[in-house]
Amino acid sequence: MRNLTEKEIRNLMDEMMWGTIIAVDDGQPYAVETSFATDDKFLYTGTQCGGRMNRCIEKHNKVTFKICDSTKDTRQYRAAIVESEATILKDTDEIRHCLRIIITKIGWSLSGLDAKAEKIAAGTGSLSLYRMPLKNLGGVGHGF
């Protein structure tokens, strides 16, 4: 096992589609698997609007985001962690940027992006979107 470089961690984040956001709910860890994407400064993700994760972040914005990959036999693996603070996005332009990079990474159509962003900003969409500064990055790997 060895520590991953920041470049290797960022490459892993670019390659993987799903990660786990971990927050605290009344003193207990709470985790949700979710799609995500990054730009140079931030990790973006989202969960159900008004859901448990959203309530956790409203109360306490310290979160951890975990990304893992391995071969089926687990002889090769990579794992990265981002320890950060989550901001719930409210601004339409920030929401639009978040949606654009996640949807582009997934490979979905961008049609209707502006309408989705406006609904989320108005609090009538089905998602809450979060921005986390890419700081306190760590990772380990073996065989990759």
C-alpha positions as CSV (number, residue, x, y, z in Angstrom):
1,M,0.0,0.0,0.0
2,R,1.2,3.5,-0.8
3,N,-0.2,7.0,-0.5
4,L,-1.7,8.5,-3.7
5,T,-0.4,11.8,-5.0
6,E,-2.8,14.6,-5.4
7,K,-2.7,14.1,-9.2
8,E,-3.6,10.4,-8.7
9,I,-6.5,11.4,-6.4
10,R,-7.8,13.9,-8.9
11,N,-7.5,11.3,-11.7
12,L,-9.5,8.8,-9.6
13,M,-12.2,11.5,-9.0
14,D,-12.4,12.1,-12.8
15,E,-12.7,8.4,-13.5
16,M,-15.3,7.4,-10.9
17,M,-19.0,8.2,-11.2
18,W,-20.1,7.5,-7.6
19,G,-18.8,8.3,-4.2
20,T,-20.1,8.5,-0.6
21,I,-20.9,11.7,1.2
22,I,-20.6,11.2,5.0
23,A,-22.1,13.7,7.5
24,V,-23.1,13.7,11.1
25,D,-26.7,13.2,12.3
26,D,-27.3,13.7,16.0
27,G,-23.8,12.5,16.8
28,Q,-23.9,9.5,14.5
29,P,-22.3,9.1,11.0
30,Y,-24.7,9.1,8.1
31,A,-23.7,8.2,4.5
32,V,-25.3,8.4,1.1
33,E,-23.9,7.1,-2.2
34,T,-24.2,9.7,-4.9
35,S,-22.9,10.8,-8.3
36,F,-20.4,13.6,-8.3
37,A,-18.0,15.7,-10.4
38,T,-15.2,18.1,-9.8
39,D,-13.7,21.2,-11.3
40,D,-10.3,22.7,-10.3
41,K,-11.5,23.9,-6.9
42,F,-14.6,22.0,-5.8
43,L,-16.4,18.7,-5.6
44,Y,-20.1,18.9,-6.5
45,T,-22.7,16.4,-5.6
46,G,-26.3,16.3,-4.4
47,T,-29.0,14.4,-2.6
48,Q,-32.7,14.4,-2.2
49,C,-34.1,17.9,-1.5
50,G,-35.3,18.0,2.1
51,G,-33.8,14.5,2.8
52,R,-31.8,13.4,5.8
53,M,-28.4,14.4,4.3
54,N,-29.7,17.8,3.5
55,R,-30.8,18.3,7.1
56,C,-27.5,17.0,8.4
57,I,-25.6,19.6,6.3
58,E,-27.9,22.4,7.3
59,K,-27.1,21.6,11.0
60,H,-23.3,20.8,10.6
61,N,-21.5,21.4,7.3
62,K,-18.4,19.4,8.0
63,V,-18.5,16.4,5.7
64,T,-16.3,13.7,4.2
65,F,-16.5,12.4,0.7
66,K,-15.1,8.9,-0.2
67,I,-14.3,7.4,-3.6
68,C,-13.1,3.8,-4.0
69,D,-12.1,1.5,-6.8
70,S,-10.8,-2.0,-6.9
71,T,-10.4,-5.1,-9.0
72,K,-12.9,-7.9,-8.3
73,D,-10.2,-9.9,-6.4
74,T,-9.3,-6.7,-4.4
75,R,-5.5,-7.2,-5.2
76,Q,-5.6,-3.7,-6.8
77,Y,-7.4,-0.8,-5.2
78,R,-7.5,2.9,-4.9
79,A,-9.3,5.0,-2.4
80,A,-9.5,8.7,-1.9
81,I,-11.0,11.0,0.7
82,V,-12.0,14.7,0.8
83,E,-12.5,16.2,4.2
84,S,-14.3,19.5,3.7
85,E,-17.3,21.7,4.4
86,A,-20.4,21.4,2.2
87,T,-22.3,24.5,1.1
88,I,-25.8,24.0,0.0
89,L,-26.1,25.8,-3.4
90,K,-28.9,28.4,-3.6
91,D,-27.6,30.6,-6.4
92,T,-29.0,29.7,-9.9
93,D,-25.7,30.2,-11.6
94,E,-23.8,28.0,-9.1
95,I,-26.6,25.4,-9.4
96,R,-26.4,25.5,-13.2
97,H,-22.6,25.0,-13.1
98,C,-22.9,22.1,-10.7
99,L,-25.6,20.4,-12.8
100,R,-23.6,21.0,-16.0
101,I,-20.4,19.3,-14.8
102,I,-22.3,16.4,-13.2
103,I,-24.6,15.8,-16.2
104,T,-21.7,16.1,-18.6
105,K,-19.6,13.6,-16.6
106,I,-22.6,11.1,-16.6
107,G,-23.2,11.7,-20.3
108,W,-26.8,12.8,-20.1
109,S,-28.3,15.5,-22.3
110,L,-28.0,19.1,-21.1
111,S,-31.5,20.0,-22.4
112,G,-33.7,21.5,-19.8
113,L,-30.6,22.5,-17.7
114,D,-31.7,26.1,-17.1
115,A,-35.2,25.0,-16.0
116,K,-33.8,22.4,-13.6
117,A,-31.4,25.0,-12.1
118,E,-34.2,27.5,-11.6
119,K,-36.5,24.9,-9.9
120,I,-33.7,23.9,-7.5
121,A,-32.9,27.5,-6.7
122,A,-36.5,28.1,-6.0
123,G,-36.7,25.1,-3.7
124,T,-39.2,23.3,-5.8
125,G,-36.7,20.8,-7.4
126,S,-36.1,17.3,-6.3
127,L,-32.4,17.8,-5.5
128,S,-30.2,19.7,-3.0
129,L,-26.8,20.4,-4.5
130,Y,-23.6,20.8,-2.6
131,R,-20.2,22.3,-3.2
132,M,-17.2,21.2,-1.2
133,P,-13.7,22.8,-1.6
134,L,-11.1,20.3,-2.7
135,K,-8.9,20.5,0.4
136,N,-7.6,17.9,2.9
137,L,-7.3,15.3,0.1
138,G,-5.9,11.9,1.0
139,G,-5.7,8.5,-0.7
140,V,-4.1,5.1,-0.7
141,G,-3.7,2.5,-3.4
142,H,-2.1,-0.8,-4.3
143,G,-1.3,-2.2,-7.7
144,F,-2.7,0.5,-9.9
